[in-house]
Amino acid sequence: MMKFAHGQTIIQEFEVFSPKKYAMEGDKIGLQIGTLNKHVKKIMIALDVLESVVDEAIELGVDLIIAHHPIIFRPIKALRTDQAYGRTIEKLIKNDITVYAAHTNLDVADGGVNDLMAEAIGLENTEVLVETMEDPLKKVIVFVPEEQAPAVREAIGNAGAGHIGNYSHCTFNTAGTGTFKPGEGTNPYIGEQGKMEYVSEVKVESVFHASIEKKIIRAMLKAHPYEEPAYDIYDMGNSGKTLGLGRLGELPDEMTLEKFANHVKKVFDVKGVRVVGDLTRPVKKVAVLGGDGNKYVSTALFKGADVFVTGDLYYHVVHDAMMEGLAMVDPGHNVEKIMKDAVKERLLSFIKAKGYDTEVISSEVHTDPFQFI
């Protein structure tokens, strides 16, 4: 018998990677059309939810579309099914296709759009370009019998606890004696009802980022042998992880702006790019931001970028940047399509690990409205 993942389970896992709280204020994210209260046979990852993409989804039997660009971004004043937008939503509803959007939260996320773009360009020593928030540190402390301590340590480490620099699964362990008296109606792993028990236990401590707290707790509870594990969660005063839009990094080797622009064109598989600056000038420090980066030109300048890779550049914004000496490469907004296969592979890994038969595919429809002739 086929086993399909529930819609809520899929999105719960997705939001561990790309939490809603990462999104910029006012961004239209989350469930937009349909319901997640159903089992999902097939998921499609898309950049845009155009009518052609919806037709593709209908033909392929898709139940859930996870998109980067929200289909509902502005208030709907009218929904006419004799026009493309209304017709698209009508098709989604009639074919029971759910649409979930992850926009700026997917831009900010580790391994999200901006990291993918920086990696494609080949940037090294990357950091956040535009800081938007901090993911604070917390500590989990759990008390577990000595024999089961390795399993609990492994479980919380695999869930993301104990990451310090390039080290993972970091914990501190203190041996001690745990005492408890199982009450009426309990089914104790160790001991008997009404009798005080003394158990050799280990106090396991580990740090984690607040955004994955639920994942850490779920992993710990699943690995712990007790029906009522004792554990504590503490806020920490240490600095957490800086999160934000865009990335700043360096090329392995300096190259001319012309060579770099051709490199960008190749890695993002576009037929042309708009370039601002002297094509013979050397570039090494690169800022990159997926989508419309006009608001962040001054940030790229302030942080010392030689060149800024972003989309939808405005004429007068470019003039100002050019006068300040910042080179620019605009490969278009559609290069954010790089997220499709990456999100697909992440969800497939989760689905495979859980033994689900749910399929995950990437939309093959080309949604870039621009052509080069």
C-alpha positions as CSV (number, residue, x, y, z in Angstrom):
1,M,0.0,0.0,0.0
2,M,1.3,3.5,-1.0
3,K,2.2,5.8,1.9
4,F,1.8,9.5,1.1
5,A,3.0,12.4,3.3
6,H,0.4,14.7,4.9
7,G,0.4,18.3,3.6
8,Q,1.0,19.7,7.1
9,T,4.0,17.3,7.7
10,I,5.6,18.4,4.4
11,I,5.3,22.1,5.2
12,Q,6.3,21.6,8.8
13,E,9.6,20.1,7.5
14,F,10.0,22.8,4.9
15,E,9.6,25.5,7.6
16,V,12.4,24.1,9.6
17,F,14.6,25.0,6.7
18,S,12.8,28.2,5.7
19,P,10.9,29.5,8.8
20,K,8.1,32.1,8.2
21,K,9.8,34.4,10.8
22,Y,12.7,34.9,8.4
23,A,10.4,36.8,5.9
24,M,10.5,40.6,5.6
25,E,7.6,42.4,7.2
26,G,4.5,42.4,5.1
27,D,5.7,39.7,2.7
28,K,2.9,37.5,1.4
29,I,4.0,34.0,2.4
30,G,2.6,30.7,3.6
31,L,-0.6,28.9,2.5
32,Q,-2.2,31.0,-0.2
33,I,-4.7,28.7,-2.0
34,G,-6.3,25.4,-0.9
35,T,-5.7,23.3,2.1
36,L,-2.8,21.4,3.7
37,N,-5.2,19.1,5.5
38,K,-4.7,16.3,3.0
39,H,-2.3,13.6,1.9
40,V,-0.1,14.7,-1.0
41,K,0.9,12.4,-3.8
42,K,2.9,14.8,-5.8
43,I,4.6,18.2,-5.1
44,M,5.8,20.6,-7.7
45,I,8.5,23.2,-6.9
46,A,8.1,26.4,-9.0
47,L,9.5,29.9,-9.2
48,D,6.2,31.5,-10.4
49,V,2.6,30.3,-10.4
50,L,1.5,31.4,-13.9
51,E,-1.4,29.8,-15.7
52,S,1.1,27.8,-17.8
53,V,2.6,26.4,-14.6
54,V,-0.9,25.5,-13.3
55,D,-1.7,23.7,-16.6
56,E,1.5,21.8,-16.2
57,A,0.6,20.9,-12.6
58,I,-2.9,19.7,-13.7
59,E,-1.4,17.5,-16.4
60,L,1.1,15.9,-14.1
61,G,-1.4,15.3,-11.2
62,V,0.2,17.7,-8.7
63,D,-1.5,18.2,-5.3
64,L,0.8,20.9,-3.9
65,I,2.8,23.7,-5.4
66,I,5.6,25.2,-3.3
67,A,6.5,28.5,-5.1
68,H,9.1,31.2,-4.4
69,H,6.9,34.0,-5.8
70,P,3.5,34.4,-4.2
71,I,0.5,34.1,-6.5
72,I,-1.4,36.5,-4.3
73,F,0.8,39.5,-3.6
74,R,-1.5,42.5,-3.8
75,P,-5.1,42.7,-2.4
76,I,-7.6,41.1,-4.8
77,K,-10.3,43.7,-5.8
78,A,-12.0,41.4,-8.3
79,L,-11.6,37.8,-9.4
80,R,-12.7,37.4,-13.0
81,T,-12.5,33.9,-14.5
82,D,-12.6,35.4,-18.0
83,Q,-9.2,36.9,-17.4
84,A,-5.8,35.1,-16.9
85,Y,-5.3,35.7,-13.2
86,G,-8.8,34.7,-12.1
87,R,-8.8,31.8,-14.5
88,T,-5.5,30.6,-13.0
89,I,-6.9,30.6,-9.4
90,E,-10.1,28.9,-10.7
91,K,-8.1,26.1,-12.1
92,L,-6.2,25.6,-8.9
93,I,-9.3,25.4,-6.8
94,K,-11.2,23.2,-9.2
95,N,-8.3,20.8,-9.4
96,D,-7.7,20.8,-5.6
97,I,-4.1,22.1,-6.0
98,T,-2.7,23.8,-2.9
99,V,-0.3,26.7,-3.3
100,Y,2.2,27.6,-0.6
101,A,4.6,30.5,-1.0
102,A,8.1,31.0,0.5
103,H,9.4,34.3,-0.6
104,T,11.9,36.4,1.4
105,N,12.1,33.7,4.0
106,L,13.6,31.4,1.3
107,D,16.0,34.3,0.3
108,V,17.2,34.6,3.9
109,A,17.4,30.9,4.8
110,D,20.8,29.0,5.0
111,G,21.0,27.1,1.7
112,G,18.2,29.3,0.3
113,V,18.2,31.5,-2.9
114,N,21.1,33.8,-2.0
115,D,23.4,31.1,-0.8
116,L,22.6,29.1,-4.0
117,M,23.4,32.1,-6.2
118,A,26.7,32.8,-4.3
119,E,27.6,29.1,-4.6
120,A,26.9,29.0,-8.3
121,I,29.1,32.1,-8.9
122,G,31.8,30.4,-6.8
123,L,32.1,32.9,-4.0
124,E,34.3,32.1,-1.0
125,N,34.3,33.4,2.6
126,T,30.7,34.5,2.3
127,E,28.7,36.6,4.8
128,V,25.3,38.2,4.9
129,L,25.0,41.4,2.8
130,V,21.9,43.0,4.4
131,E,21.4,42.0,8.0
132,T,17.7,41.5,8.9
133,M,17.6,39.5,12.1
134,E,19.5,37.3,14.5
135,D,18.8,33.6,15.2
136,P,19.5,33.5,18.9
137,L,21.2,30.7,20.7
138,K,19.4,28.4,23.2
139,K,20.6,25.4,25.3
140,V,18.8,22.1,25.8
141,I,19.5,20.1,28.9
142,V,18.1,16.5,29.0
143,F,18.5,13.8,31.7
144,V,18.7,10.3,30.3
145,P,19.8,6.8,31.5
146,E,23.5,6.2,30.8
147,E,22.9,3.4,28.3
148,Q,20.6,5.5,26.2
149,A,22.7,8.7,26.3
150,P,24.6,8.0,23.1
151,A,21.3,7.6,21.1
152,V,19.9,10.9,22.5
153,R,23.2,12.7,21.8
154,E,23.2,11.4,18.3
155,A,19.5,12.3,17.7
156,I,19.8,16.0,18.8
157,G,23.1,16.3,17.0
158,N,21.6,15.1,13.8
159,A,18.7,17.5,14.3
160,G,21.2,20.4,14.4
161,A,22.1,20.9,18.1
162,G,25.8,21.2,19.1
163,H,27.0,23.1,16.0
164,I,29.9,25.3,17.0
165,G,32.0,26.7,14.1
166,N,33.0,23.7,11.9
167,Y,32.2,21.3,14.7
168,S,29.0,19.4,15.1
169,H,27.4,17.2,17.8
170,C,29.0,19.2,20.6
171,T,27.7,18.3,24.0
172,F,28.7,18.4,27.7
173,N,27.8,15.4,29.9
174,T,27.6,15.1,33.6
175,A,26.9,11.8,35.4
176,G,24.5,11.7,38.3
177,T,21.6,9.9,39.9
178,G,18.0,10.5,38.9
179,T,15.2,9.7,41.3
180,F,11.5,9.3,40.6
181,K,8.4,7.4,41.8
182,P,6.1,6.2,39.0
183,G,2.5,7.1,39.9
184,E,-0.8,5.3,39.1
185,G,-1.5,5.0,35.4
186,T,2.1,5.2,34.4
187,N,4.0,2.7,32.3
188,P,7.6,3.3,33.4
189,Y,10.6,2.3,31.2
190,I,12.4,1.6,34.5
191,G,10.9,0.9,37.9
192,E,7.5,0.0,39.4
193,Q,4.5,2.1,40.3
194,G,4.6,3.5,43.8
195,K,8.3,2.6,44.3
196,M,11.1,5.2,44.5
197,E,13.7,4.5,41.8
198,Y,17.4,5.5,41.7
199,V,18.9,5.5,38.2
200,S,22.3,6.3,37.0
201,E,21.7,9.1,34.5
202,V,23.6,11.5,32.3
203,K,22.8,15.2,32.1
204,V,23.4,16.0,28.4
205,E,23.8,19.7,27.4
206,S,23.9,21.2,23.9
207,V,23.4,24.5,22.2
208,F,21.2,25.2,19.2
209,H,19.7,28.1,17.2
210,A,16.2,29.0,18.3
211,S,14.8,28.5,14.8
212,I,15.2,24.7,15.1
213,E,13.9,24.4,18.7
214,K,10.9,22.3,17.7
215,K,13.0,20.0,15.6
216,I,15.5,19.5,18.5
217,I,12.7,18.7,20.9
218,R,11.0,16.2,18.5
219,A,14.3,14.4,17.9
220,M,15.1,14.2,21.6
221,L,11.7,12.9,22.6
222,K,11.7,10.3,19.9
223,A,15.2,9.0,21.0
224,H,14.5,9.2,24.8
225,P,13.3,5.9,26.4
226,Y,11.2,7.6,29.1
227,E,7.5,8.3,28.6
228,E,8.0,11.6,30.5
229,P,11.5,12.8,29.8
230,A,12.9,15.6,32.0
231,Y,14.5,18.4,30.0
232,D,15.0,22.2,30.1
233,I,15.4,24.8,27.4
234,Y,17.3,28.0,28.3
235,D,17.9,31.3,26.5
236,M,21.5,32.2,26.2
237,G,23.3,35.6,26.2
238,N,25.8,34.6,23.6
239,S,25.5,36.2,20.1
240,G,23.5,34.1,17.7
241,K,23.7,33.7,14.0
242,T,23.2,36.8,11.8
243,L,20.6,36.3,9.1
244,G,19.6,38.5,6.1
245,L,19.3,39.1,2.4
246,G,22.0,38.8,-0.1
247,R,25.6,37.5,0.3
248,L,29.0,39.1,0.1
249,G,32.1,37.0,-0.8
250,E,35.2,36.8,-2.9
251,L,36.1,35.1,-6.2
252,P,38.9,32.5,-5.9
253,D,40.8,34.6,-8.5
254,E,40.5,38.2,-9.6
255,M,39.0,38.6,-13.1
256,T,38.0,41.4,-15.4
257,L,34.4,42.6,-15.3
258,E,33.8,41.3,-18.8
259,K,35.0,37.9,-17.9
260,F,33.0,37.9,-14.7
261,A,29.8,39.0,-16.6
262,N,30.2,36.1,-19.0
263,H,30.8,33.8,-16.0
264,V,27.5,35.0,-14.5
265,K,25.7,34.5,-17.8
266,K,27.0,30.9,-18.0
267,V,26.3,29.8,-14.4
268,F,22.7,31.1,-14.4
269,D,22.0,29.9,-17.9
270,V,20.8,33.2,-19.3
271,K,21.1,34.5,-22.9
272,G,22.3,37.9,-21.8
273,V,23.2,40.2,-18.9
274,R,23.2,43.9,-18.4
275,V,26.6,45.2,-17.3
276,V,27.5,48.5,-15.8
277,G,31.2,49.6,-15.5
278,D,34.5,49.5,-17.3
279,L,34.7,45.9,-18.8
280,T,38.5,45.9,-18.3
281,R,38.4,46.7,-14.5
282,P,39.4,43.9,-12.2
283,V,36.8,42.5,-9.8
284,K,37.2,40.1,-6.8
285,K,34.8,41.1,-4.0
286,V,31.2,40.3,-5.1
287,A,27.8,41.2,-3.7
288,V,24.9,39.1,-4.9
289,L,21.1,39.4,-4.1
290,G,18.4,37.5,-5.9
291,G,15.4,39.4,-7.2
292,D,15.1,43.2,-7.1
293,G,18.2,44.6,-5.4
294,N,17.8,48.3,-6.1
295,K,17.4,49.2,-2.5
296,Y,20.6,47.6,-1.5
297,V,23.1,49.2,-3.9
298,S,24.4,51.6,-1.2
299,T,24.9,48.5,1.1
300,A,27.0,46.8,-1.5
301,L,29.0,50.0,-1.9
302,F,29.5,50.4,1.9
303,K,30.7,46.9,2.3
304,G,33.3,47.3,-0.4
305,A,32.0,45.2,-3.2
306,D,33.7,45.6,-6.6
307,V,30.6,44.4,-8.4
308,F,26.9,43.8,-7.4
309,V,24.9,41.0,-9.1
310,T,21.2,41.5,-8.8
311,G,18.1,41.9,-10.9
312,D,15.6,44.6,-12.1
313,L,18.1,47.5,-11.9
314,Y,16.6,51.0,-12.4
315,Y,18.2,53.5,-14.8
316,H,18.8,56.3,-12.3
317,V,19.9,53.9,-9.5
318,V,22.5,52.5,-11.9
319,H,23.7,56.0,-12.7
320,D,24.3,56.8,-9.0
321,A,26.1,53.5,-8.5
322,M,28.3,54.0,-11.6
323,M,29.4,57.4,-10.3
324,E,30.4,55.9,-7.0
325,G,32.5,53.3,-8.8
326,L,30.4,50.2,-8.3
327,A,30.2,47.8,-11.2
328,M,26.9,45.9,-11.7
329,V,25.7,42.8,-13.5
330,D,22.0,42.2,-13.9
331,P,21.2,38.7,-15.1
332,G,17.4,39.2,-14.5
333,H,14.9,38.3,-11.8
334,N,14.3,34.8,-13.2
335,V,17.7,33.5,-12.1
336,E,16.0,32.7,-8.8
337,K,14.8,29.6,-10.6
338,I,18.0,28.1,-9.1
339,M,15.8,27.4,-6.0
340,K,13.6,24.8,-7.8
341,D,16.0,21.8,-7.9
342,A,17.6,22.6,-4.5
343,V,14.2,22.7,-2.7
344,K,13.2,19.5,-4.6
345,E,16.3,17.6,-3.4
346,R,15.8,18.8,0.2
347,L,12.2,17.6,0.3
348,L,13.1,14.3,-1.5
349,S,15.7,13.6,1.2
350,F,13.1,14.1,3.9
351,I,10.5,12.0,2.1
352,K,12.9,9.2,1.4
353,A,14.0,9.1,5.1
354,K,10.4,8.9,6.3
355,G,9.5,6.1,3.8
356,Y,6.8,8.2,2.0
357,D,5.9,7.5,-1.6
358,T,5.2,11.2,-2.3
359,E,6.8,12.5,-5.5
360,V,8.6,15.8,-5.8
361,I,9.2,17.4,-9.2
362,S,10.5,20.8,-10.5
363,S,8.3,22.8,-12.9
364,E,9.8,22.7,-16.4
365,V,7.8,25.8,-17.6
366,H,10.0,28.7,-18.6
367,T,8.6,31.8,-16.8
368,D,11.0,34.5,-17.7
369,P,8.9,37.2,-19.6
370,F,12.0,38.6,-21.3
371,Q,13.7,37.5,-24.5
372,F,17.0,38.6,-26.1
373,I,17.0,39.1,-29.8
